[in-house]
Amino acid sequence: MELIMGLSAFRGPNDTFEIKGGEIYLHCPNGFGRTKFSINFFERKLKVNCTARNSKTLTRLIEIGEKPAVNKGC
């Protein structure tokens, strides 16, 4: 918990994040390339492995997951 509390000191003026369970929800209105919160930043500070997906990718993955499976045979 102490590691998480210290992250706020690094955020930019418009960047926000929220940690829920094992996920970090990051909002960078000026762009992911301009934020101090990179994948490497979270990995170093929280001592975890991270991956990132933008909202467009997540929306598409959900759509794919909701489609019924089609058996195309072997």
Secondary structure, 3 states (H helix, E strand, C coil): CHHHHHHHHHCCCCCEEEEECCEEEEECCCCHHHCCCCHHHHHHHHCCCCCCCCHHHHHHHHHHHHCCCCCCCC
